Amino acid sequence: MSLSIRSLQRANSFPRLFQLHQRYQKRFRDDHWLATLSSFRRLAKITDRMDVLAAGKVLSERVSPIMRSASIETVGEVAFTYGQLGLRHSDVVAQCRRADLKGARVRDLTKCLWGPLLLGDERRSYQIRVAEAVEDLAVNECEITIEDCRRLHFCSLIGRVNWGDECLGATTQKIVRQAIRQFASNPTNPSRFQKEVTANVRKIMPKGWVMHTEYYVEGFHLDIAFPEQKIAIEVDGPWHYYNDSDEVMTKDKVKDRVLEGLGWKVWHISYLDS
């Protein structure tokens, strides 16, 4: 009996997903792992945080042994999944660093950069190795999507904060700068809670300060910003937290650290305090 991709995609719980893996693990191919990781991310959005962390440990035990022989696409998806969900498992990050980048697409490479960075793995030698692979593709005019550019720009900012350089090749930087101009012209729509906070901040802000909303700086849209003072106020609604948890998402934590490294002070106002 063969395992279909659709059955993995339709798994309605972590136990069911792992049950399918246990039953068919000897027949698992890369496309089965890709479907498993996609399904894992989907289930994580609707599952209590503690259950997601527990499931992440189980997934780590199962995915680590296949990382050395897996395709770069699968390695990228593993890195992306663990980074996006803030699942810190050192063995998975270590396996990502050892991945063979030959034959990778830009999409796979940006995920190999993005995931470990979100998990705090900021080794300069690894970042440069992946960035050089991206540059080789960029020089050959390989298509780089907007989402790729977001990740690459974020990685370049982390490189600038940590090592004093952008850690991207000249051609890649040129492509990313073109995409950055598109980010700047597409701010997000403020929520009702954000509008309320903005109105209250406007009432109490110091005289002479100039306030901006949806202020664009260094690839980020800041909810409220005082550029002259380099102070940012981020309004954290429910979407800034993991499901049924008061834990802030990993990408927001990294964003704060990057902004602070660039000289900004970041304050947060949470809906949990309202």
C-alpha angles and dihedrals in degrees: 000000000000127000115238124213089229093061090056091047091051097049106132099200142021092251090054092048092050091044089058090048093049092050097047105022093122089059097044113129130183092270089055090052091048090053091046093052093046090050090047091056091047093051091046090063092061101034131088112264095241090054090050091053091050091048089049090061091052092048090049092056091052102041100042096072093056098046096092093055098034124106118261087248090061092045089052092050091050091050091046094048095049093042095047093049096040093238104161110203113152095204092058092049091048091052090050090056091054095051119130105240095195113126094010124150121226088252091058093045095051089052089050088055098040101049099052091042091056088050092053098257100136102158107160095213092056094046092051092048092054093040090054090053089052090049092053089056094042091054088057089054093249110175113261115194127220090253090052088052092051091055094043092050091049090050091050090053091051088049091051092049095046105034107013096249137081096242093218131108121251095254093048091049090052092052092045092050089055090053092046089063088058091051090054093056095050110063120175122254112257117241124234090256091051091051091051092050091047091053092050094047090051090057096053104032116121117269113264095025116124115220126204128189124209086012114185119220133156094344095314133104108219117206093219125004140180100196098186091055092036091230121145127190116201119198109214115205125176092283090068092065135068115256114290091352141104090220113117115232116265094239090058091051091052091046090055092049092050093048091048089050088054091054102266127131111220123204124185132211111192130202085224089071096049 
